[in-house]
């Protein structure tokens, strides 16, 4: 027990006066006769060192456990906006020009299967243009005279050719109306699809913005907490240093009484 008390006294955990030391020595001598295998002073000091090391490690682990642990940062939704919906059979401006743009009249007549006329109506129209200076009745009489003088054609052939071509041109007009109606319907479908896409994209992007703002707020909160914990650790270390410095100053003052009282050994 004397060795144990002396070991405690060496590390500053207890203070012993002379009477305590004498009593401790007496008890140690008595036990030495009954327990020859009692631990010696070196063994006691080793146990104390190990105990203090374990206590220090436990204290450090406690401080680490008290420190805030960073939480995993949630990931915002990275889903892209929905793809725009396209109407079927999309017709470009170039396609419209090709479908509606001025087609060759001969192509229209050929597609309508109009046979070649002995005297095409276009040829007669040119003749009438040449006779434009004449009165209408005189022009009519001149054309009828041409018809009577040429057995290769008749006005009936010209009239039939004109009727067939007029019918083909009216069919072409009907086709153009159908193309226009299809273009208008397609435009309406495309506008509706664009409006739907705009609404979906706006909702998706706004949702992502909301998630990012919430994530930013959480990040700033956690950073603020970590900064506060860091500052608190520094303050705790500062206060502990001050306390330990005060304790050491007190001990220095206390043990300095010996050299002051009994003389300086010459070492600073």
C-alpha positions in Angstrom: 0.0 0.0 0.0 2.9 2.3 0.7 4.2 1.8 -2.8 0.7 2.4 -4.2 0.3 5.6 -2.2 3.8 6.8 -3.1 2.9 6.2 -6.8 -0.3 8.2 -6.5 1.6 10.9 -4.8 4.1 11.0 -7.6 1.5 11.6 -10.2 -0.2 14.2 -8.1 -3.4 12.3 -7.3 -2.9 12.4 -3.5 -0.7 14.2 -1.0 1.0 12.4 1.9 2.5 13.9 5.0 5.2 12.2 7.1 2.8 10.4 9.4 0.9 9.0 6.5 4.1 7.7 5.0 5.1 6.0 8.3 1.7 4.3 8.6 1.8 3.2 5.0 5.3 1.8 5.5 4.2 -0.2 8.6 1.2 -1.6 6.8 3.4 -2.5 3.8 5.9 -4.3 6.0 3.1 -6.3 7.7 1.6 -7.4 4.4 5.0 -8.2 3.0 5.4 -10.9 5.6 2.0 -12.4 4.7 1.9 -11.7 0.9 5.4 -12.0 -0.6 4.0 -11.9 -4.1 2.5 -8.4 -3.7 3.1 -6.1 -6.6 6.2 -3.9 -6.4 6.3 -0.2 -6.9 7.2 -0.4 -10.6 4.2 -2.7 -11.3 1.9 -0.3 -9.5 3.2 2.6 -11.5 2.8 0.6 -14.7 -0.9 -0.1 -13.8 -1.4 3.6 -13.1 0.1 4.6 -16.4 -2.1 2.1 -18.3 -5.2 3.4 -16.4 -4.5 7.0 -17.2 -3.9 6.1 -20.9 -7.2 4.3 -21.0 -8.9 7.2 -19.3 -7.4 9.6 -21.9 -8.5 7.4 -24.8 -12.0 7.2 -23.4 -12.2 10.9 -23.0 -11.0 11.5 -26.6 -13.6 9.0 -27.9 -16.3 10.8 -25.9 -15.3 14.1 -27.4 -15.3 12.7 -30.9 -18.8 11.1 -30.3 -20.1 14.5 -29.2 -18.9 16.2 -32.4 -21.6 16.4 -35.0 -21.3 13.8 -37.8 -21.9 15.2 -41.3 -25.0 13.7 -42.8 -25.0 12.5 -46.4 -26.2 15.2 -48.7 -29.4 14.3 -50.5 -29.2 14.4 -54.3 -31.7 16.5 -56.1 -33.8 15.1 -58.9 -31.9 15.2 -62.1 -34.7 14.0 -64.3 -34.7 16.1 -67.5 -37.9 17.8 -68.6 -40.2 15.5 -70.7 -39.4 15.4 -74.3 -41.7 17.5 -76.5 -44.6 15.6 -78.1 -44.6 15.8 -81.9 -47.6 15.5 -84.1 -47.6 12.6 -86.5 -46.9 13.2 -90.2 -45.1 16.4 -89.5 -45.0 18.5 -92.7 -42.1 21.0 -93.0 -42.3 24.3 -94.9 -40.3 22.7 -97.7 -42.9 19.9 -97.9 -45.7 22.4 -98.1 -44.0 24.3 -100.9 -43.5 21.0 -102.8 -47.2 20.0 -102.3 -48.9 23.4 -102.7 -46.3 25.3 -104.8 -47.3 26.0 -108.4 -47.3 22.6 -110.1 -46.9 22.3 -113.8 -50.3 22.3 -115.5 -49.3 19.6 -117.9 -48.5 17.4 -114.9 -52.0 18.0 -113.5 -53.6 17.1 -116.8 -51.5 14.0 -117.2 -52.4 12.8 -113.7 -56.1 13.4 -114.6 -55.6 11.2 -117.7 -56.8 13.9 -120.1 -56.1 12.8 -123.7 -54.4 15.0 -126.3 -56.9 17.2 -128.2 -56.8 17.7 -132.0 -56.8 21.5 -131.2 -56.0 22.3 -127.6 -57.9 25.0 -125.9 -54.6 26.8 -125.1 -53.9 27.2 -128.9 -57.3 28.7 -129.5 -56.8 31.1 -126.6 -53.7 32.4 -128.3 -55.6 32.9 -131.5 -58.2 34.9 -129.6 -55.5 37.0 -128.0 -54.2 37.8 -131.5 -57.7 38.9 -132.5 -58.2 41.0 -129.5 -58.4 44.2 -131.5 -61.5 42.9 -133.3 -65.0 43.2 -131.8 -66.1 40.1 -129.9 -68.6 39.1 -132.6 -66.1 39.5 -135.3 -63.6 37.3 -133.4 -66.2 34.7 -133.0 -67.0 34.7 -136.7 -63.3 34.4 -137.5 -62.8 31.4 -135.2 -65.9 29.6 -136.7 -64.4 30.3 -140.2 -61.2 28.7 -139.1 -63.1 25.7 -137.9 -65.0 25.4 -141.1 -61.8 25.6 -143.2 -59.9 22.9 -141.3 -61.3 19.4 -141.1 -58.6 18.2 -138.6 -60.4 19.8 -135.7 -63.7 21.2 -134.6 -65.0 23.5 -131.9 -66.5 20.5 -130.2 -63.0 19.1 -129.7 -61.8 22.4 -128.2 -64.8 22.7 -125.9 -64.4 19.1 -124.7 -60.7 19.8 -124.0 -61.5 22.9 -122.1 -64.2 21.1 -120.0 -61.8 18.2 -119.1 -59.0 20.6 -118.1 -61.3 22.8 -116.1 -62.5 19.7 -114.2 -58.9 18.6 -113.6 -58.1 22.0 -112.3 -61.1 22.0 -109.9 -59.9 18.6 -108.6 -56.5 20.2 -108.0 -58.2 23.0 -106.1 -60.0 20.4 -104.0 -56.7 18.6 -103.3 -55.1 21.9 -102.2 -58.0 22.6 -99.8 -57.4 19.1 -98.3 -53.7 19.9 -97.9 -54.5 23.2 -96.2 -57.0 21.5 -93.9 -54.4 18.8 -93.0 -51.8 21.6 -92.4 -54.2 23.5 -90.2 -55.0 20.4 -88.2 -51.3 19.5 -87.8 -50.6 23.0 -86.7 -53.3 22.8 -84.0 -51.9 19.4 -82.8 -48.3 20.8 -82.8 -49.5 23.9 -80.8 -51.3 21.7 -78.3 -48.2 19.5 -78.0 -46.0 22.5 -77.5 -48.3 23.9 -74.8 -48.4 20.5 -73.0 -44.6 20.3 -73.2 -44.2 23.8 -71.8 -46.4 23.0 -68.8 -44.6 19.8 -68.1 -41.2 21.3 -68.5 -42.1 24.3 -66.3 -43.4 22.0 -63.6 -40.4 19.7 -63.7 -37.8 22.5 -63.6 -39.7 24.3 -60.8 -39.7 21.1 -58.8 -36.0 20.7 -59.3 -35.4 24.3 -58.2 -37.5 23.6 -55.1 -35.4 20.5 -54.3 -32.1 22.4 -54.9 -33.3 25.3 -52.6 -34.2 22.8 -49.9 -30.9 21.0 -50.3 -29.0 24.4 -50.1 -30.9 25.3 -46.9 -30.1 21.9 -45.3 -26.4 22.2 -46.4 -26.1 25.8 -44.9 -27.7 24.6 -41.7 -25.3 21.6 -41.3 -22.3 23.8 -42.2 -23.4 26.3 -39.5 -23.7 23.5 -37.0 -20.3 22.2 -37.9 -18.8 25.7 -37.6 -20.4 26.1 -34.2 -19.1 22.8 -33.0 -15.6 23.7 -34.2 -15.7 27.0 -32.4 -17.0 25.3 -29.3 -14.1 22.7 -29.4 -11.6 25.6 -29.7 -13.3 27.4 -26.7 -13.3 24.1 -24.7 -9.6 23.7 -25.5 -8.9 27.3 -24.5 -10.8 26.9 -21.2 -9.1 23.6 -20.5 -5.7 25.1 -21.2 -6.5 28.0 -18.9 -7.6 25.6 -16.1 -4.5 23.4 -16.6 -2.2 26.4 -16.8 -3.7 27.7 -13.5 -3.2 24.3 -11.9 0.3 24.1 -13.1 1.0 27.6 -11.9 -0.3 26.7 -8.5 1.8 23.6 -8.4 4.9 25.5 -9.6 4.3 28.0 -6.8 3.8 25.2 -4.3 6.9 23.2 -5.1 9.0 26.4 -5.5 8.7 26.9 -1.8 11.3 24.1 -1.3 14.2 25.7 -3.2 13.2 29.1 -1.8 13.2 27.7 1.7 16.2 25.4 1.5 18.3 27.2 -1.1 18.8 27.2 -4.8 20.5 24.1 -6.4 21.9 26.3 -9.2 19.5 25.0 -11.9 17.0 27.3 -13.5 
